[in-house]
Amino acid sequence: SGQRAMTREVLEAVTPFREGYGVELGMTIKALQKGFRIMEVPTTMTHNETGRDLKGFLHRGKQFVDVVRVIRQEGGK
């Protein structure tokens, strides 16, 4: 979903943020690398799904590229 809650200590440790769709993954990787605990909290949310048309596939393709970029840049640290 991209929703995150964190303390000021974590916020300061994971900034600056990555740009694009990989921002959440970048925050998570940095937080784990710095020894912070990650916890998933169930919530009731909905979002608008992208369609199975060219626009939807291009959107997901851009997300994929951004996520791969973050993994390559942050994942090995």
N, C-alpha and C positions, 0 to 999 in steps of 0.2 A: 504493500500500500504506500510505502514511502513515509509513513508516520513514525516519528521518533520522539522519545522523551528522554532527557538526560540531565544530569547535574551540570552546574557551571564548570566543575573540574573536568568532566568528560568533554564538554563543549570546547573548552580551551585546548584540550589535548588533541582533538580531532580536526581542528581548523588549521589551515584554510580548507574549505570544502572543494571537492572536485566539481567540475561543471558537467551539465548534461544529465543523462539518465543514470549514470553510475554514482551519483552523489551519495545515495543511501548505502550502497555497497562499500564505497570508500570510507564512509564514517564507521561502518561496522568493522571493517578490516583494521583500521587504525586503532579503534577502541580495543579490539582483541589483542593486537600487537603490544599495546601499552598496558595490558593486564586487567582491563576492566571487564566486568561481568555483563553479559548480554542476556536479557530475559524477554521472552515473547509474552505479551499480554493479550488475551482474546478480547476482541471488540466487535461490535456489530457495525459494519460499514458496507456501503455499496459504491460501485464506480461504473462509469460508462465504458463498456468494452469496445475495443476497436473492431471494425468489421472484417470480413474475409474478402476484402476488395484490395485493389492496388494501394490505396491510401493506408489501410490497416497494416498491410505487409511492409510498406515502407516505414511506418511508425515503429513496428516491432524490430525491423532491421536496424534502425538507428539506435534503439534501446540495446540491442545485442552488441553492436559495435562499441558503444559507450561502456558497457559492462566488461567486455573483453579488454578494453583499454585500461580500465581500473585494475582488473586482475593482474595484468602484465606489469603495471607500474607499482601497485601497492602490495600485491600478493607475495612477492618474493622478499620483502624487507624483514 
